[in-house]
Amino acid sequence: KILKLVVLIIIIHLVVAVVAFHLFSGSIIKAGVEKAAAKTLKVGVDINDISLSILGGSVAINGLIINNPPGYTYKNLLELNKTNIAVNIRSLMQDTVHIKEVKLDGMDLVVEQKGFSNNLQEILKGLPSAKDQQGQPAAGKKLVIDNLEITNIRVKVKLLPMPGKADTIPLNLAPIKMTN
């Protein structure tokens, strides 16, 4: 009887853990990604929703917003409606990471000039260097992407103001599709 009771308690705990993980994993992952991205980029990052399928090897992100650095006219550098990524899970432990598919849909990007710099340069210069202490490229994993698709791309280029001229140029880019 004691063995049955112990097994029953273990099964109940496992069921509760699985249900709790299913209910709360999205919000935990969302908070972790937002915090890590904001720390790396040194600007605010917000995500509306994120779903992770560990066994399926996929991530879906809806409503990604990356803020502009302080001092720029536009609040956001990037707004991305939908992101879907599928990866071969086994490859994560190998020298070459194999990503089956990356789909980005509904991207609004603002490139804003300020003096001799722009918002993209400010974000990029704050990223950690991919070089080792001797200045050589750091060793890392290789990355193979089978299918990359970026659709519904809108770019606003904000130039330095000139009298009588529009300072913001809106661009709609054609879809980008790449394989292998």
Backbone as JSON Lines, residues from 0, in Angstrom:
{"i":0,"aa":"K","n":[0.82,-1.2,0.0],"ca":[0.0,0.0,0.0],"c":[0.87,1.27,0.0]}
{"i":1,"aa":"I","n":[1.95,1.22,0.75],"ca":[2.83,2.4,0.83],"c":[3.48,2.65,-0.53]}
{"i":2,"aa":"L","n":[3.89,1.6,-1.23],"ca":[4.5,1.74,-2.54],"c":[3.5,2.34,-3.53]}
{"i":3,"aa":"K","n":[2.25,1.9,-3.48],"ca":[1.22,2.46,-4.36],"c":[0.99,3.93,-4.06]}
{"i":4,"aa":"L","n":[0.99,4.27,-2.78],"ca":[0.79,5.67,-2.38],"c":[1.95,6.54,-2.87]}
{"i":5,"aa":"V","n":[3.18,6.06,-2.75],"ca":[4.35,6.8,-3.21],"c":[4.3,6.99,-4.72]}
{"i":6,"aa":"V","n":[3.99,5.94,-5.45],"ca":[3.88,6.03,-6.91],"c":[2.78,7.0,-7.3]}
{"i":7,"aa":"L","n":[1.63,6.95,-6.62],"ca":[0.53,7.87,-6.91],"c":[0.94,9.32,-6.66]}
{"i":8,"aa":"I","n":[1.65,9.57,-5.57],"ca":[2.1,10.93,-5.26],"c":[3.09,11.42,-6.33]}
{"i":9,"aa":"I","n":[4.01,10.55,-6.76],"ca":[4.96,10.91,-7.81],"c":[4.23,11.24,-9.11]}
{"i":10,"aa":"I","n":[3.26,10.43,-9.48],"ca":[2.49,10.66,-10.71],"c":[1.73,11.98,-10.62]}
{"i":11,"aa":"I","n":[1.13,12.26,-9.49],"ca":[0.39,13.53,-9.31],"c":[1.35,14.71,-9.44]}
{"i":12,"aa":"H","n":[2.53,14.62,-8.83],"ca":[3.51,15.7,-8.94],"c":[3.96,15.9,-10.38]}
{"i":13,"aa":"L","n":[4.17,14.81,-11.1],"ca":[4.56,14.92,-12.51],"c":[3.48,15.59,-13.34]}
{"i":14,"aa":"V","n":[2.23,15.2,-13.11],"ca":[1.12,15.8,-13.86],"c":[1.02,17.29,-13.54]}
{"i":15,"aa":"V","n":[1.13,17.66,-12.28],"ca":[1.08,19.08,-11.89],"c":[2.24,19.84,-12.52]}
{"i":16,"aa":"A","n":[3.45,19.25,-12.53],"ca":[4.61,19.92,-13.12],"c":[4.42,20.12,-14.62]}
{"i":17,"aa":"V","n":[3.91,19.13,-15.32],"ca":[3.68,19.25,-16.77],"c":[2.63,20.31,-17.05]}
{"i":18,"aa":"V","n":[1.55,20.31,-16.3],"ca":[0.49,21.32,-16.51],"c":[1.03,22.72,-16.2]}
{"i":19,"aa":"A","n":[1.78,22.87,-15.12],"ca":[2.35,24.18,-14.76],"c":[3.33,24.65,-15.82]}
{"i":20,"aa":"F","n":[4.17,23.74,-16.32],"ca":[5.1,24.12,-17.39],"c":[4.34,24.57,-18.62]}
{"i":21,"aa":"H","n":[3.31,23.85,-18.97],"ca":[2.52,24.21,-20.15],"c":[1.85,25.58,-19.98]}
{"i":22,"aa":"L","n":[1.35,25.86,-18.79],"ca":[0.65,27.12,-18.56],"c":[1.58,28.32,-18.43]}
{"i":23,"aa":"F","n":[2.75,28.14,-17.81],"ca":[3.59,29.28,-17.48],"c":[4.89,29.38,-18.26]}
{"i":24,"aa":"S","n":[5.23,28.39,-19.07],"ca":[6.52,28.42,-19.76],"c":[6.61,29.59,-20.73]}
{"i":25,"aa":"G","n":[5.53,29.92,-21.42],"ca":[5.55,31.04,-22.37],"c":[5.9,32.35,-21.7]}
{"i":26,"aa":"S","n":[5.29,32.63,-20.56],"ca":[5.55,33.9,-19.89],"c":[6.95,33.94,-19.28]}
{"i":27,"aa":"I","n":[7.44,32.8,-18.82],"ca":[8.8,32.74,-18.26],"c":[9.82,32.95,-19.37]}
{"i":28,"aa":"I","n":[9.63,32.26,-20.48],"ca":[10.55,32.4,-21.61],"c":[10.49,33.82,-22.16]}
{"i":29,"aa":"K","n":[9.29,34.38,-22.28],"ca":[9.1,35.75,-22.78],"c":[9.88,36.74,-21.92]}
{"i":30,"aa":"A","n":[9.74,36.63,-20.62],"ca":[10.44,37.55,-19.71],"c":[11.95,37.39,-19.82]}
{"i":31,"aa":"G","n":[12.42,36.15,-19.94],"ca":[13.86,35.91,-20.06],"c":[14.43,36.46,-21.36]}
{"i":32,"aa":"V","n":[13.72,36.24,-22.46],"ca":[14.18,36.74,-23.76],"c":[14.19,38.27,-23.77]}
{"i":33,"aa":"E","n":[13.11,38.88,-23.27],"ca":[13.05,40.35,-23.23],"c":[14.2,40.93,-22.42]}
{"i":34,"aa":"K","n":[14.46,40.33,-21.26],"ca":[15.52,40.85,-20.38],"c":[16.9,40.67,-21.02]}
{"i":35,"aa":"A","n":[17.17,39.49,-21.59],"ca":[18.48,39.24,-22.2],"c":[18.69,40.12,-23.43]}
{"i":36,"aa":"A","n":[17.65,40.28,-24.26],"ca":[17.77,41.11,-25.46],"c":[17.98,42.58,-25.08]}
{"i":37,"aa":"A","n":[17.24,43.06,-24.1],"ca":[17.39,44.45,-23.67],"c":[18.78,44.7,-23.1]}
{"i":38,"aa":"K","n":[19.31,43.74,-22.35],"ca":[20.66,43.88,-21.78],"c":[21.71,43.88,-22.89]}
{"i":39,"aa":"T","n":[21.54,43.03,-23.9],"ca":[22.5,42.94,-24.99],"c":[22.44,44.16,-25.9]}
{"i":40,"aa":"L","n":[21.23,44.58,-26.27],"ca":[21.06,45.69,-27.21],"c":[21.12,47.06,-26.53]}
{"i":41,"aa":"K","n":[20.96,47.08,-25.23],"ca":[20.97,48.32,-24.43],"c":[19.82,49.26,-24.79]}
{"i":42,"aa":"V","n":[18.7,48.68,-25.23],"ca":[17.45,49.41,-25.48],"c":[16.3,48.5,-25.04]}
{"i":43,"aa":"G","n":[15.11,49.07,-24.91],"ca":[13.95,48.29,-24.51],"c":[13.55,47.29,-25.58]}
{"i":44,"aa":"V","n":[13.13,46.11,-25.14],"ca":[12.64,45.06,-26.03],"c":[11.35,44.51,-25.44]}
{"i":45,"aa":"D","n":[10.31,44.44,-26.25],"ca":[9.02,43.91,-25.8],"c":[8.58,42.8,-26.76]}
{"i":46,"aa":"I","n":[7.97,41.76,-26.2],"ca":[7.41,40.67,-26.99],"c":[5.98,40.48,-26.55]}
{"i":47,"aa":"N","n":[5.08,40.41,-27.51],"ca":[3.67,40.18,-27.19],"c":[3.45,38.74,-26.74]}
{"i":48,"aa":"D","n":[3.98,37.77,-27.5],"ca":[3.75,36.36,-27.2],"c":[4.89,35.53,-27.77]}
{"i":49,"aa":"I","n":[5.29,34.5,-27.03],"ca":[6.32,33.58,-27.51],"c":[5.89,32.15,-27.18]}
{"i":50,"aa":"S","n":[6.07,31.25,-28.14],"ca":[5.77,29.84,-27.92],"c":[6.98,29.01,-28.29]}
{"i":51,"aa":"L","n":[7.29,28.08,-27.43],"ca":[8.45,27.22,-27.65],"c":[7.99,25.77,-27.64]}
{"i":52,"aa":"S","n":[8.4,25.03,-28.66],"ca":[8.16,23.59,-28.71],"c":[9.52,22.92,-28.67]}
{"i":53,"aa":"I","n":[9.92,22.46,-27.49],"ca":[11.24,21.86,-27.34],"c":[11.36,20.6,-28.17]}
{"i":54,"aa":"L","n":[10.38,19.72,-28.06],"ca":[10.44,18.47,-28.8],"c":[10.28,18.69,-30.3]}
{"i":55,"aa":"G","n":[9.49,19.68,-30.7],"ca":[9.28,19.98,-32.11],"c":[10.4,20.82,-32.7]}
{"i":56,"aa":"G","n":[11.23,21.42,-31.85],"ca":[12.33,22.23,-32.33],"c":[11.89,23.52,-32.99]}
{"i":57,"aa":"S","n":[10.87,24.16,-32.42],"ca":[10.4,25.4,-33.05],"c":[10.12,26.48,-32.02]}
{"i":58,"aa":"V","n":[10.23,27.72,-32.5],"ca":[9.92,28.9,-31.7],"c":[9.06,29.81,-32.56]}
{"i":59,"aa":"A","n":[8.0,30.35,-31.98],"ca":[7.16,31.33,-32.65],"c":[7.09,32.57,-31.76]}
{"i":60,"aa":"I","n":[7.39,33.72,-32.35],"ca":[7.34,34.98,-31.62],"c":[6.37,35.9,-32.34]}
{"i":61,"aa":"N","n":[5.43,36.44,-31.61],"ca":[4.47,37.39,-32.17],"c":[4.64,38.73,-31.48]}
{"i":62,"aa":"G","n":[4.77,39.79,-32.29],"ca":[4.83,41.14,-31.74],"c":[6.14,41.49,-31.06]}
{"i":63,"aa":"L","n":[7.24,41.41,-31.78],"ca":[8.54,41.81,-31.25],"c":[8.77,43.29,-31.54]}
{"i":64,"aa":"I","n":[9.12,44.05,-30.5],"ca":[9.41,45.48,-30.66],"c":[10.77,45.77,-30.02]}
{"i":65,"aa":"I","n":[11.65,46.41,-30.81],"ca":[12.95,46.85,-30.31],"c":[12.95,48.37,-30.36]}
{"i":66,"aa":"N","n":[13.13,49.0,-29.21],"ca":[13.11,50.46,-29.13],"c":[14.36,51.07,-29.74]}
{"i":67,"aa":"N","n":[14.24,52.34,-30.12],"ca":[15.38,53.12,-30.58],"c":[16.21,53.54,-29.38]}
{"i":68,"aa":"P","n":[17.5,53.81,-29.59],"ca":[18.29,54.42,-28.51],"c":[17.71,55.8,-28.17]}
{"i":69,"aa":"P","n":[17.98,56.33,-26.99],"ca":[17.47,57.65,-26.62],"c":[17.96,58.73,-27.58]}
{"i":70,"aa":"G","n":[17.1,59.74,-27.8],"ca":[17.49,60.89,-28.62],"c":[17.04,60.82,-30.06]}
{"i":71,"aa":"Y","n":[16.34,59.78,-30.45],"ca":[15.85,59.66,-31.82],"c":[14.37,60.0,-31.88]}
{"i":72,"aa":"T","n":[13.92,60.45,-33.05],"ca":[12.54,60.9,-33.22],"c":[11.55,59.75,-33.06]}
{"i":73,"aa":"Y","n":[11.82,58.64,-33.74],"ca":[10.91,57.49,-33.69],"c":[11.18,56.68,-32.42]}
{"i":74,"aa":"K","n":[10.11,56.19,-31.81],"ca":[10.23,55.42,-30.58],"c":[10.88,54.07,-30.83]}
{"i":75,"aa":"N","n":[10.52,53.41,-31.95],"ca":[10.98,52.05,-32.2],"c":[11.92,51.96,-33.39]}
{"i":76,"aa":"L","n":[12.92,51.13,-33.24],"ca":[13.83,50.81,-34.33],"c":[13.2,49.72,-35.2]}
{"i":77,"aa":"L","n":[12.61,48.7,-34.57],"ca":[12.08,47.56,-35.29],"c":[10.79,47.09,-34.65]}
{"i":78,"aa":"E","n":[9.81,46.79,-35.51],"ca":[8.59,46.11,-35.09],"c":[8.42,44.92,-36.02]}
{"i":79,"aa":"L","n":[8.28,43.74,-35.44],"ca":[8.17,42.51,-36.21],"c":[6.91,41.79,-35.78]}
{"i":80,"aa":"N","n":[6.01,41.57,-36.73],"ca":[4.72,40.97,-36.44],"c":[4.85,39.5,-36.05]}
{"i":81,"aa":"K","n":[5.4,38.68,-36.95],"ca":[5.48,37.23,-36.7],"c":[6.86,36.69,-37.04]}
{"i":82,"aa":"T","n":[7.35,35.79,-36.19],"ca":[8.6,35.09,-36.41],"c":[8.38,33.62,-36.13]}
{"i":83,"aa":"N","n":[8.79,32.76,-37.07],"ca":[8.74,31.32,-36.86],"c":[10.11,30.75,-37.21]}
{"i":84,"aa":"I","n":[10.65,29.95,-36.29],"ca":[11.95,29.34,-36.5],"c":[11.83,27.85,-36.18]}
{"i":85,"aa":"A","n":[12.33,27.02,-37.09],"ca":[12.35,25.57,-36.87],"c":[13.79,25.09,-36.98]}
{"i":86,"aa":"V","n":[14.24,24.34,-35.98],"ca":[15.63,23.9,-35.93],"c":[15.69,22.38,-35.72]}
{"i":87,"aa":"N","n":[16.74,21.79,-36.23],"ca":[17.0,20.38,-35.96],"c":[17.61,20.31,-34.56]}
{"i":88,"aa":"I","n":[16.88,19.77,-33.6],"ca":[17.29,19.77,-32.2],"c":[18.65,19.09,-32.0]}
{"i":89,"aa":"R","n":[18.87,17.97,-32.66],"ca":[20.13,17.24,-32.5],"c":[21.33,18.09,-32.89]}
{"i":90,"aa":"S","n":[21.15,18.98,-33.87],"ca":[22.28,19.78,-34.35],"c":[22.75,20.82,-33.33]}
{"i":91,"aa":"L","n":[21.94,21.13,-32.32],"ca":[22.34,22.13,-31.33],"c":[23.58,21.7,-30.54]}
{"i":92,"aa":"M","n":[23.82,20.4,-30.46],"ca":[24.97,19.88,-29.73],"c":[26.15,19.57,-30.65]}
{"i":93,"aa":"Q","n":[26.02,19.86,-31.94],"ca":[27.07,19.56,-32.89],"c":[27.79,20.85,-33.31]}
{"i":94,"aa":"D","n":[28.83,20.7,-34.13],"ca":[29.6,21.86,-34.58],"c":[28.82,22.73,-35.57]}
{"i":95,"aa":"T","n":[27.87,22.12,-36.29],"ca":[27.05,22.86,-37.25],"c":[25.59,22.81,-36.8]}
{"i":96,"aa":"V","n":[25.03,24.0,-36.54],"ca":[23.61,24.09,-36.16],"c":[22.79,24.15,-37.44]}
{"i":97,"aa":"H","n":[21.82,23.28,-37.55],"ca":[20.99,23.17,-38.76],"c":[19.61,23.75,-38.48]}
{"i":98,"aa":"I","n":[19.34,24.91,-39.07],"ca":[18.03,25.54,-38.94],"c":[17.24,25.23,-40.21]}
{"i":99,"aa":"K","n":[16.11,24.6,-40.03],"ca":[15.3,24.2,-41.18],"c":[14.62,25.4,-41.83]}
{"i":100,"aa":"E","n":[14.12,26.32,-41.0],"ca":[13.34,27.42,-41.57],"c":[13.34,28.63,-40.64]}
{"i":101,"aa":"V","n":[13.46,29.81,-41.24],"ca":[13.28,31.08,-40.54],"c":[12.3,31.89,-41.37]}
{"i":102,"aa":"K","n":[11.16,32.25,-40.76],"ca":[10.16,33.08,-41.45],"c":[9.9,34.32,-40.61]}
{"i":103,"aa":"L","n":[10.08,35.49,-41.22],"ca":[9.79,36.76,-40.58],"c":[8.74,37.45,-41.42]}
{"i":104,"aa":"D","n":[7.64,37.86,-40.81],"ca":[6.56,38.49,-41.56],"c":[6.1,39.77,-40.87]}
{"i":105,"aa":"G","n":[5.95,40.83,-41.66],"ca":[5.45,42.09,-41.14],"c":[6.51,42.86,-40.39]}
{"i":106,"aa":"M","n":[7.58,43.25,-41.07],"ca":[8.69,43.95,-40.45],"c":[8.63,45.44,-40.77]}
{"i":107,"aa":"D","n":[8.66,46.27,-39.74],"ca":[8.77,47.72,-39.88],"c":[10.1,48.13,-39.26]}
{"i":108,"aa":"L","n":[10.99,48.66,-40.09],"ca":[12.32,49.06,-39.66],"c":[12.49,50.55,-39.89]}
{"i":109,"aa":"V","n":[13.06,51.25,-38.91],"ca":[13.33,52.68,-39.04],"c":[14.85,52.89,-38.97]}
{"i":110,"aa":"V","n":[15.4,53.47,-40.02],"ca":[16.82,53.85,-40.03],"c":[16.83,55.37,-39.94]}
{"i":111,"aa":"E","n":[17.35,55.88,-38.83],"ca":[17.26,57.31,-38.55],"c":[18.64,57.92,-38.37]}
{"i":112,"aa":"Q","n":[18.94,58.9,-39.19],"ca":[20.22,59.6,-39.15],"c":[20.2,60.64,-38.03]}
{"i":113,"aa":"K","n":[21.33,60.73,-37.29],"ca":[21.5,61.76,-36.27],"c":[22.98,62.14,-36.26]}
{"i":114,"aa":"G","n":[23.29,63.3,-36.79],"ca":[24.69,63.71,-36.9],"c":[25.44,62.8,-37.85]}
{"i":115,"aa":"F","n":[26.59,62.3,-37.43],"ca":[27.39,61.42,-38.27],"c":[27.08,59.94,-38.01]}
{"i":116,"aa":"S","n":[26.07,59.67,-37.23],"ca":[25.73,58.29,-36.89],"c":[24.25,58.04,-37.19]}
{"i":117,"aa":"N","n":[23.81,56.82,-36.95],"ca":[22.38,56.5,-37.05],"c":[22.03,55.47,-35.99]}
{"i":118,"aa":"N","n":[20.74,55.21,-35.85],"ca":[20.27,54.32,-34.79],"c":[20.81,52.9,-34.92]}
{"i":119,"aa":"L","n":[20.94,52.39,-36.12],"ca":[21.48,51.04,-36.3],"c":[22.94,50.96,-35.86]}
{"i":120,"aa":"Q","n":[23.72,51.96,-36.23],"ca":[25.13,51.98,-35.82],"c":[25.25,52.0,-34.3]}
{"i":121,"aa":"E","n":[24.4,52.77,-33.63],"ca":[24.46,52.85,-32.17],"c":[24.15,51.5,-31.53]}
{"i":122,"aa":"I","n":[23.16,50.81,-32.06],"ca":[22.82,49.49,-31.52],"c":[23.96,48.51,-31.77]}
{"i":123,"aa":"L","n":[24.48,48.5,-33.0],"ca":[25.52,47.54,-33.37],"c":[26.84,47.77,-32.63]}
{"i":124,"aa":"K","n":[27.19,49.03,-32.38],"ca":[28.46,49.27,-31.68],"c":[28.4,48.82,-30.22]}
{"i":125,"aa":"G","n":[27.21,48.69,-29.67],"ca":[27.06,48.23,-28.3],"c":[27.06,46.72,-28.15]}
{"i":126,"aa":"L","n":[26.99,45.99,-29.28],"ca":[26.98,44.53,-29.21],"c":[28.35,43.99,-28.85]}
{"i":127,"aa":"P","n":[28.4,42.86,-28.16],"ca":[29.7,42.27,-27.83],"c":[30.46,41.89,-29.09]}
{"i":128,"aa":"S","n":[31.76,42.0,-29.04],"ca":[32.61,41.68,-30.18],"c":[32.68,40.17,-30.38]}
{"i":129,"aa":"A","n":[32.75,39.76,-31.64],"ca":[32.89,38.34,-31.97],"c":[34.35,37.99,-32.18]}
{"i":130,"aa":"K","n":[35.25,38.71,-31.51],"ca":[36.69,38.45,-31.64],"c":[37.24,38.07,-30.27]}
{"i":131,"aa":"D","n":[38.27,37.26,-30.3],"ca":[38.91,36.88,-29.05],"c":[39.85,37.99,-28.57]}
{"i":132,"aa":"Q","n":[40.6,37.74,-27.52],"ca":[41.46,38.78,-26.94],"c":[42.62,39.19,-27.84]}
{"i":133,"aa":"Q","n":[43.0,38.33,-28.8],"ca":[44.07,38.66,-29.73],"c":[43.54,39.35,-30.98]}
{"i":134,"aa":"G","n":[42.22,39.62,-31.03],"ca":[41.63,40.29,-32.18],"c":[41.26,39.35,-33.33]}
{"i":135,"aa":"Q","n":[41.43,38.06,-33.12],"ca":[41.06,37.06,-34.13],"c":[39.58,36.71,-33.99]}
{"i":136,"aa":"P","n":[38.93,36.33,-35.1],"ca":[37.53,35.91,-34.99],"c":[37.4,34.77,-33.98]}
{"i":137,"aa":"A","n":[36.44,34.9,-33.09],"ca":[36.22,33.88,-32.06],"c":[35.7,32.59,-32.7]}
{"i":138,"aa":"A","n":[36.16,31.48,-32.15],"ca":[35.67,30.19,-32.65],"c":[34.22,30.04,-32.25]}
{"i":139,"aa":"G","n":[33.44,29.5,-33.13],"ca":[32.02,29.31,-32.84],"c":[31.47,28.2,-33.7]}
{"i":140,"aa":"K","n":[30.19,28.03,-33.6],"ca":[29.51,27.0,-34.39],"c":[29.21,27.53,-35.78]}
{"i":141,"aa":"K","n":[29.13,26.61,-36.71],"ca":[28.68,26.96,-38.06],"c":[27.17,26.93,-38.06]}
{"i":142,"aa":"L","n":[26.58,27.69,-38.97],"ca":[25.13,27.78,-39.05],"c":[24.68,27.52,-40.48]}
{"i":143,"aa":"V","n":[23.75,26.61,-40.63],"ca":[23.17,26.31,-41.93],"c":[21.67,26.55,-41.84]}
{"i":144,"aa":"I","n":[21.15,27.39,-42.74],"ca":[19.71,27.68,-42.78],"c":[19.18,27.17,-44.12]}
{"i":145,"aa":"D","n":[18.23,26.25,-44.06],"ca":[17.65,25.69,-45.29],"c":[16.78,26.7,-46.02]}
{"i":146,"aa":"N","n":[15.93,27.39,-45.28],"ca":[14.96,28.3,-45.91],"c":[14.82,29.56,-45.06]}
{"i":147,"aa":"L","n":[15.06,30.73,-45.69],"ca":[14.88,32.02,-45.03],"c":[13.88,32.82,-45.84]}
{"i":148,"aa":"E","n":[12.85,33.3,-45.17],"ca":[11.8,34.08,-45.84],"c":[11.47,35.31,-45.0]}
{"i":149,"aa":"I","n":[11.59,36.5,-45.62],"ca":[11.22,37.75,-44.94],"c":[10.19,38.44,-45.84]}
{"i":150,"aa":"T","n":[8.99,38.63,-45.33],"ca":[7.9,39.18,-46.14],"c":[7.29,40.41,-45.47]}
{"i":151,"aa":"N","n":[6.62,41.22,-46.28],"ca":[5.95,42.44,-45.81],"c":[6.91,43.36,-45.06]}
{"i":152,"aa":"I","n":[7.94,43.79,-45.77],"ca":[9.0,44.62,-45.18],"c":[8.76,46.08,-45.53]}
{"i":153,"aa":"R","n":[8.68,46.9,-44.49],"ca":[8.55,48.34,-44.67],"c":[9.7,49.01,-43.94]}
{"i":154,"aa":"V","n":[10.37,49.92,-44.64],"ca":[11.52,50.62,-44.06],"c":[11.25,52.12,-44.15]}
{"i":155,"aa":"K","n":[11.5,52.82,-43.07],"ca":[11.46,54.29,-43.06],"c":[12.89,54.75,-42.88]}
{"i":156,"aa":"V","n":[13.35,55.56,-43.82],"ca":[14.69,56.13,-43.71],"c":[14.52,57.6,-43.38]}
{"i":157,"aa":"K","n":[14.95,58.0,-42.18],"ca":[14.84,59.39,-41.75],"c":[16.21,60.04,-41.86]}
{"i":158,"aa":"L","n":[16.31,60.98,-42.78],"ca":[17.57,61.68,-43.04],"c":[17.64,62.95,-42.22]}
{"i":159,"aa":"L","n":[18.77,63.61,-42.29],"ca":[18.9,64.91,-41.63],"c":[17.95,65.88,-42.33]}
{"i":160,"aa":"P","n":[17.27,66.75,-41.59],"ca":[16.3,67.66,-42.2],"c":[16.96,68.66,-43.15]}
{"i":161,"aa":"M","n":[16.29,68.86,-44.29],"ca":[16.72,69.87,-45.26],"c":[15.51,70.74,-45.56]}
{"i":162,"aa":"P","n":[15.68,72.08,-45.57],"ca":[14.54,72.97,-45.8],"c":[13.83,72.64,-47.12]}
{"i":163,"aa":"G","n":[12.51,72.52,-47.03],"ca":[11.69,72.28,-48.22],"c":[11.71,70.85,-48.73]}
{"i":164,"aa":"K","n":[12.38,69.94,-48.06],"ca":[12.47,68.54,-48.5],"c":[11.91,67.62,-47.41]}
{"i":165,"aa":"A","n":[11.29,66.55,-47.87],"ca":[10.83,65.53,-46.91],"c":[12.05,64.87,-46.29]}
{"i":166,"aa":"D","n":[12.01,64.68,-44.97],"ca":[13.18,64.08,-44.32],"c":[13.0,62.58,-44.06]}
{"i":167,"aa":"T","n":[11.8,62.05,-44.31],"ca":[11.56,60.62,-44.12],"c":[11.11,60.0,-45.42]}
{"i":168,"aa":"I","n":[11.79,58.93,-45.81],"ca":[11.47,58.24,-47.06],"c":[10.94,56.85,-46.72]}
{"i":169,"aa":"P","n":[9.67,56.58,-47.06],"ca":[9.14,55.23,-46.8],"c":[9.47,54.3,-47.98]}
{"i":170,"aa":"L","n":[9.86,53.08,-47.67],"ca":[10.18,52.08,-48.69],"c":[9.46,50.78,-48.38]}
{"i":171,"aa":"N","n":[8.87,50.17,-49.39],"ca":[8.31,48.83,-49.26],"c":[9.22,47.9,-50.05]}
{"i":172,"aa":"L","n":[9.82,46.95,-49.37],"ca":[10.76,46.06,-50.02],"c":[10.08,44.79,-50.5]}
{"i":173,"aa":"A","n":[10.59,44.24,-51.57],"ca":[10.09,42.97,-52.09],"c":[10.45,41.86,-51.09]}
{"i":174,"aa":"P","n":[9.66,40.8,-51.09],"ca":[10.0,39.68,-50.18],"c":[11.4,39.14,-50.45]}
{"i":175,"aa":"I","n":[12.06,38.72,-49.37],"ca":[13.38,38.14,-49.47],"c":[13.23,36.64,-49.21]}
{"i":176,"aa":"K","n":[13.67,35.84,-50.17],"ca":[13.6,34.38,-50.02],"c":[14.95,33.79,-50.4]}
{"i":177,"aa":"M","n":[15.51,33.04,-49.47],"ca":[16.82,32.43,-49.71],"c":[16.75,30.96,-49.27]}
{"i":178,"aa":"T","n":[17.46,30.12,-49.98],"ca":[17.55,28.71,-49.58],"c":[19.01,28.3,-49.49]}
{"i":179,"aa":"N","n":[19.24,27.33,-48.64],"ca":[20.59,26.77,-48.43],"c":[21.6,27.84,-48.06]}
